[in-house]
Amino acid sequence: MFEHLDIHTAVQTAFVLALVGAVLSLWLGIRSIRAGLKLPYFRKRNDRIWQGYRLVLVSILLIVAAFFINRYAEPTAYTYFPPSPTVTHTPTITLTPTITLTPTITLTPTITDTPSITDTPSLPPEVSGQIQTTITPNAKAVISPLMFANKIDEKALLPVDPAKEFTNPVGHMYATFTYDGMLTGSQWSALWLRDGALVYYESKPWDGGTGGYGYSDWEPAPSEWLPGTYEVQIFVGLEWKVSGRFTVTGNPSGGAPASRATIKPGGTPVPSRPPTVTRTATITRTPTVTLTPYPSVTPRPTDTHQPTPTKTYTKPPR
């Protein structure tokens, strides 16, 4: 009969009984007071009235007890009698077929959009080769999505009027973010790319706190703000954390746009930039196509002056 009785049911039963007792005591107390007021004898009237007040007091105490039973009895009981696994609501909790609807959760095609994520950025050799710190970065460090602006609040390091599109002249550009779990002295890097080509980077030991606001900034010459799509990639150690993009429109100021932007590393030696020269080396490979000097060895066709022996064949007819 009581096989399904538990602490919750017992507390609810006690709460209901306390309320019923309070209502009953209040009703009996009021009846006793009214009956006592009708008695002609002082002593009996006084005893009956006081009996009624006592019943009213008992009713108030039962109401207070009902409140405390409903509010605190169950948590208090669980401190002494921890709930056991016999709360066999597990059939509904372990309805793993509905909870682990992995087909909808692991819609990895839409979540991981592998075409862009498999293109995971990596540090170029000229940047990774400059890492000198021996402090291992925290693998659980988190960088928020980037926000871009021409100005930031110097105290809060928050962007002022962030946007995704900027019109020349751009001037000073900030890529702001929030972070958590960073280790002081661990290496971090920020790469700035235009249409996929590296135009600027900074890489140095982390000198901020473990969590807060940070930014990477770039202020090139006005003529270097060529129109296009710019991307900023943040790395902690060798691990890519986040990327953000913005576009620049309009012709740069300061004369005709340069055909190729020079890379100015932030706080890093300039000699580390020859990789951009090696890219032009791929253009210099085209002279291998201009090895058409071999076709110019077509002077050998001029060796066909050997037809002169044919003149010797014309002599016999004489």
Secondary structure, 3 states (H helix, E strand, C coil): CCCCCCHHHHHHHHHHHHHHHHHHHHHHHHHHHHHHHHCCCHHHHHHHHHHHHHHHHHHHHHHHHHHHHHHHHHHHHHHHCCCCCCCCCHHHHCCHHHHCCHHHHCCHHHHCCHHHHCCCCCCCHHHHCCCCCCCCCCCCCEECCCEEECEECCCCCCEECCECEEECCCCCEEEEEEEECCCCCCEEEEEEEECCEEEEEEEEECCCCCEEEEEEEECCCHHHCCCEEEEEEEEECCEEEEEEEEEEECCCCCCCCCCCCCCCCECCCHHHCHHHHHHHHHHHCHHHHCCCHHHHCCHHHHHHHCCHHHHHHHCCCC
